[in-house]
Amino acid sequence: MTPFQAPSHTPDPRYPTGPMPAPATVTPAEREQAIATLAEFPTHIRNAVATAEHHDHIDTPYRPAGWTVRQLVHHIADSHAMALMRYRFALTEDFPTLPVYQEAAWAQLHDYLAAPVEWSLELIEATHARWVMLLQSLTEDQWHRGFIHPQRGRLTLEQNLLIYQWHARHHLAHITHMRPTNPR
């Protein structure tokens, strides 16, 4: 199974790639794989969105009570841009406490509901290019820096890397394995 394939049996459509990881330790090989996943992600999300557009599913929820593909793409762009900023805070401050944002509320804002997905695809491409460049430059000591997330607690950059590898695969699987419902 490649990093972008969901398991063949997904009992819970909310978590098509399984639950979010909570790694206590991360190996250098796991870091390399996660960085490769983030480097490849923009191509995979662009291809998945093209398929959804071809089938006219951009404004279709990927599951009952789920976000539309449009909302997912805008969420991914914002979430991954936020992740890059969190890395910058962690690299320049000593375990800062970072703010969280209301993802569900953001997904109901007008731009999430109406903006072209291309805008967020371009943001994802640029964010991932810079993020991967930064990740590839980190020293062993820098991987152990981190931040305090008000809901998840203390996280190192390497732990957060695996969370975002999961996040990318998780939402890509929502789009590629969507169970279309009535458009909103």
MARBAFI-875146 format. One line per 2 residues: number of its first residue (from 0); their letters; for each residue x, y, z of C-alpha. Coordinates in pm, whole numbers, plus 32768, in hexadecimal, padded with zeros to 4 digits. Example, Ala and Ser with C-alpha at 12.3 -4.5 7.8 and 13.67 -1.06 7.14 Angstrom:
0	AS	84CE/7E3E/830C  8557/7F96/82CA
end
This chain:
0	MT	8000/8000/8000  808C/8158/7FA1
2	PF	8078/827A/8095  7F48/82F9/7FD8
4	QA	7E7A/81BB/7FCD  7D66/818F/80CB
6	PS	7D30/8035/815D  7C44/7F66/8086
8	HT	7B4C/7F49/81A5  7AEE/8096/8243
10	PD	79E0/805F/8347  79CB/81CD/83B0
12	PR	79B5/82C2/828A  7A24/83DC/8373
14	YP	7B7A/8334/8397  7BC2/827E/8250
16	TG	7D34/8253/82A2  7CFF/81FC/840F
18	PM	7D28/82D1/8548  7E21/83EE/8569
20	PA	7F70/8371/85E7  7FF2/83C8/8740
22	PA	8160/8367/8720  823C/837A/8855
24	TV	8375/8359/8782  83BE/837E/8612
26	TP	84D9/82DC/8550  85A7/838E/8445
28	AE	8512/829C/8343  83B1/82FD/83AE
30	RE	840F/846C/838C  8499/8432/822E
32	QA	835C/837B/81C5  827F/848D/8254
34	IA	8345/859D/81A1  8326/84DA/805B
36	TL	81AE/84BE/8093  8192/8636/80C6
38	AE	8269/8675/7F90  8189/8599/7EB9
40	FP	803F/860D/7F4E  7FFE/873E/7E6E
42	TH	8003/8663/7D36  7F1C/8563/7DD4
44	IR	7E20/8663/7E50  7E1D/8716/7CFF
46	NA	7DD6/85CB/7C4D  7CC4/8570/7D45
48	VA	7C1F/86C3/7D1C  7C2F/86A6/7BA1
50	TA	7B74/855C/7BB9  7A71/85F4/7CA4
52	EH	7A46/871B/7BB5  7A21/862D/7A8E
54	HD	7906/857D/7B46  7872/86CA/7BB7
56	HI	78AD/8675/7D28  7962/87B2/7D9B
58	DT	7833/8821/7E62  77D1/86C3/7ECD
60	PY	780D/8655/8035  78FF/8530/8040
62	RP	781D/8482/813F  76D2/84D2/81ED
64	AG	7705/8602/82CF  7862/8633/823E
66	WT	7902/8759/8191  78FB/8783/801B
68	VR	7A34/8749/7F4D  7A4E/88C5/7F28
70	QL	7A46/88F2/80A3  7B46/87DC/80D4
72	VH	7C3C/8878/7FE0  7C1C/89CF/8083
74	HI	7C43/892D/81DB  7D7D/8873/8170
76	AD	7E17/89B4/80E8  7DD2/8A70/822C
78	SH	7E36/894F/830E  7F7E/890A/825F
80	AM	7FD7/8A7D/824C  7F90/8A8C/83C3
82	AL	8072/895D/83F6  8192/8A0A/8342
84	MR	8166/8B38/8426  8160/8A54/8558
86	YR	82AF/89C2/84EC  833B/8B22/84D1
88	FA	82C2/8B79/8630  8357/8A37/86BC
90	LT	84A5/8A78/8611  84C0/8BDC/8692
92	ED	841F/8BC6/87EB  8438/8AD4/8910
94	FP	8303/89F4/8907  820A/8B0F/88CE
96	TL	8098/8ADA/8912  7FEE/8B00/87C3
98	PV	7E8C/8B71/877B  7D91/8A83/86E3
100	YQ	7C86/8AE3/85EA  7B1E/8A77/85BE
102	EA	7B38/8998/848A  79C4/8951/8475
104	AW	796E/8AC3/848B  7A76/8B1E/8386
106	AQ	79DD/8A19/829B  7894/8ADB/82A1
108	LH	792E/8C27/8238  78DB/8CA9/80DE
110	DY	7A30/8C67/8043  7A22/8AF7/80A8
112	LA	78CD/8AD9/8007  790B/8BA1/7EC9
114	AP	7A7D/8BDD/7E79  7B13/8B18/7D59
116	VE	7BD2/89E5/7DD2  7CF2/8A4C/7CEF
118	WS	7D4A/8B64/7DE0  7D7E/8A6C/7EFA
120	LE	7E2C/896F/7E1B  7F2C/8A7B/7DC6
122	LI	7F50/8AD1/7F37  7F84/895F/7F89
124	EA	8092/8943/7E7E  814E/8A76/7EF8
126	TH	8127/8A1E/8068  81A0/88BA/8036
128	AR	82CC/892A/7F66  8340/8A14/807B
130	WV	82DF/8923/8193  839D/87FF/80FB
132	ML	84CD/88DD/80C1  84C4/8941/8231
134	LQ	848C/87DB/82AA  85B1/8759/81DF
136	SL	8696/8857/8286  8648/87FB/83F1
138	TE	8758/8776/84D3  871F/865C/85C9
140	DQ	8706/875B/86E5  8608/882A/8625
142	WH	8524/86FA/85F5  8501/86EE/8770
144	RG	8492/8858/878C  831D/888C/8791
146	FI	81F1/8942/8815  80CE/891D/8901
148	HP	7F83/88E1/8855  7E65/8946/893E
150	QR	7D9F/8809/88E6  7EB6/870B/88A1
152	GR	7FBB/877F/8999  8132/8784/8962
154	LT	819C/8713/8804  82F3/86FD/8768
156	LE	8322/8758/85FD  835F/85EC/85A2
158	QN	821B/8580/864E  8160/8695/859B
160	LL	81F9/8627/8450  8154/84D1/8470
162	IY	800A/8576/84CB  8017/8646/838C
164	QW	807C/851C/82B9  7F40/8478/833F
166	HA	7E76/85B8/8304  7EDA/85C4/8196
168	RH	7E89/8454/815C  7D48/846F/822A
170	HL	7CAD/8587/815E  7D2C/8504/8013
172	AH	7C7A/83BC/8060  7B3C/8480/80AC
174	IT	7B44/8503/7F49  7BBC/83CB/7E94
176	HM	7AD5/82DF/7F4E  79AD/83CA/7F6B
178	RP	7851/8347/7F8F  7792/845F/7EE4
180	TN	7655/84DA/7F84  756B/85EB/7F12
182	PR	7624/8731/7EC7  75EC/8845/7FC4
end
